[in-house]
């Protein structure tokens, strides 16, 4: 997977949730808007400081996170 350069994690911004370029727009917000049927053009109109590449990187990040597998730690 290519390196994601537009997704930031900062405990000082939105409680550490993954955000777009340090802005107060979370990956979850973007994915939720797209999942509910909003087009990229509509999202960019509502958030004019975002770029189209931000939207697609948010989707890529979400897809990567969904594929992660959590393994329980076994007792020593």
Protein Blocks (a to p, Z undefined) as FASTA:
>chain_A
ZZdfkbccdfkggghpaceehiacdfklmmmmmmnopafklmmmmmmmbcfklmmmmmmm
mmmmmmpccdddddZZ
